[in-house]
């Protein structure tokens, strides 16, 4: 895949996010890449949140080995004041207000 193809895919997935939200999405994607060698593994929004607040492992990494990536997520998250989720209907990422995200996360943990 050429660099131009990669840029086109990035714009398609992230085009509707503002620059602050894009920074958070990139930071979360970096965690996914480190844990699974995938830019946005299915469930990244849940795995990254769990690592931030509960620690533990996700994929092939843990909160200790991902400390620098998680610090980048924390920094971006503090500025963005939202969480990024994958929206299957839009086939891309969506910024979700924190109150809505926290409800989604609580429902997800109850189903697990």
Residue pairs with C-beta under 8 A, 6 or more apart in sequence:
12 92
13 40
13 91
13 92
13 93
14 22
14 25
14 92
14 93
15 92
16 90
16 92
16 94
17 25
17 84
17 93
17 95
18 95
20 76
20 79
20 80
21 80
21 82
21 84
21 95
23 76
23 79
23 80
24 73
24 76
24 77
24 79
24 80
24 82
24 83
24 84
24 95
25 84
25 93
26 76
27 69
27 72
27 73
27 75
27 76
27 77
28 40
28 44
28 45
28 48
28 73
28 84
29 39
29 40
29 44
30 69
30 72
31 44
31 47
31 48
31 51
31 58
31 66
31 69
31 70
31 73
32 38
32 39
32 40
32 41
32 44
32 47
32 48
32 59
33 39
34 61
34 65
34 66
34 69
35 41
35 47
35 58
35 59
35 60
35 61
35 66
36 59
36 60
37 60
40 86
40 93
41 47
41 59
42 86
44 86
45 83
45 84
45 85
45 86
45 101
46 105
46 108
47 58
47 59
48 58
48 70
48 73
49 83
49 101
49 105
50 56
50 58
51 58
51 62
51 63
51 66
51 70
52 70
52 73
52 74
52 77
55 62
55 63
55 64
56 62
56 63
57 63
63 70
77 83
80 95
81 98
82 95
82 96
82 97
82 98
82 101
83 95
83 96
83 98
83 101
84 93
84 94
84 95
84 96
85 93
85 94
85 96
85 101
85 104
86 92
86 93
86 94
87 93
87 94
96 104
